[in-house]
Amino acid sequence: MPSPTPQAVLAPLTEAAIFLTLTLEDETPGSATTTATTPDPTADTVRALLADVGGLRRSVGFRIPEGDLTCVAGIGATAWDRLFALPRPAGLHPFREVTGARHHAPATAGDLFFHLRAHRLDLCFELAQHLVGRLAGVARVVDEVHGFRSFDQRDLLGFVDGTENPEGDERAEAALIGAEDAAYAGGSYVITQKYVHDLAGWKALGVEEQEQAIGRTKADDVELPDDVKPANSHVALTTIVDADGTERDILRDNMRSCRHRVRPSPSSATPRIPASSRRCSRTCSSASRPATTTGCSTSPRR
């Protein structure tokens, strides 16, 4: 039997992307009355759609081949039990909420996840319409983010992001399941995170303070020496080392997104966007093997 072809997890960052998270509409997935072996029209619809994702992508992408449209589909741990009469992949589990002294990473529900990428947003949007349309009445979109690549892959803070992404064969080694879970070799795990930045506060910092917070120089993206880089900098905190000293790689896809709240002005009939109501965020999709399913938080040092 030929080896399964992995999804486009390793595809390079594109100019546009859409991230869709959906939950199943009816009975609680994985409940005592809803399993993969009992009649379940909702599960039948979802399984049929998952089988057709590749065909839908080809139908949309064929119209503009140079757009490099891809789609990665993910299945949540609880939904897996409902959809398939198979054991879960070894590292698949609901995200475990993390609460720290200053920051909180909540666990939010999600049964299905679609990561659409292309050089043009219209391709992503067209495919998203097909996916959501096929799931009408059985799954609900609980989060939709439209992302865009920013200049030379800089994030909202003005720093290059993803410099330490693995390259070449190391990308597959870091992000795809291997012999350790042979039944699911070629698969992967994904965590999506959304950050909201206080850009006014960040921009009030000097460049040197920003570089200390990130752990890299801003202009040329060079990592600060260990004797200069603070232990609580972004670079230091997102370096994951196992007990045996092995450093773990994470393949990150970080994109900007913006949400504008428009409020009517009391002095004008024309709506305006107050500066204080502009909220910008970034969505980071991290693909990895089970050992690296962890979160990271970027926060300026004060």
HELIX and SHEET records of a PDB file:
HELIX    1   1 ALA A    8  LEU A   10  5                                   3    
HELIX    2   2 PRO A   41  GLY A   61  1                                  21    
HELIX    3   3 PRO A   65  GLY A   67  5                                   3    
HELIX    4   4 ALA A   77  LEU A   83  1                                   7    
HELIX    5   5 LEU A  121  ARG A  134  1                                  14    
HELIX    6   6 ASP A  169  ALA A  175  1                                   7    
HELIX    7   7 ALA A  179  TYR A  184  5                                   6    
HELIX    8   8 LEU A  199  LYS A  203  1                                   5    
HELIX    9   9 VAL A  207  ILE A  214  1                                   8    
HELIX   10  10 HIS A  234  LEU A  237  1                                   4    
HELIX   11  11 ALA A  275  SER A  277  5                                   3    
HELIX   12  12 PRO A  290  THR A  292  5                                   3    
SHEET    1   A 4 THR A  70  ILE A  75  0                                        
SHEET    2   A 4 LEU A 112  ALA A 118 -1                                        
SHEET    3   A 4 ALA A  16  LEU A  24 -1                                        
SHEET    4   A 4 ALA A 139  PHE A 148 -1                                        
SHEET    1   B 2 VAL A  98  THR A  99  0                                        
SHEET    2   B 2 HIS A 104  ALA A 105 -1                                        
SHEET    1   C 3 TYR A 189  VAL A 196  0                                        
SHEET    2   C 3 ARG A 278  SER A 288 -1                                        
SHEET    3   C 3 LEU A 251  HIS A 260 -1                                        
SHEET    1   D 2 ILE A 240  VAL A 241  0                                        
SHEET    2   D 2 GLU A 247  ARG A 248 -1                                        
END                                                                             
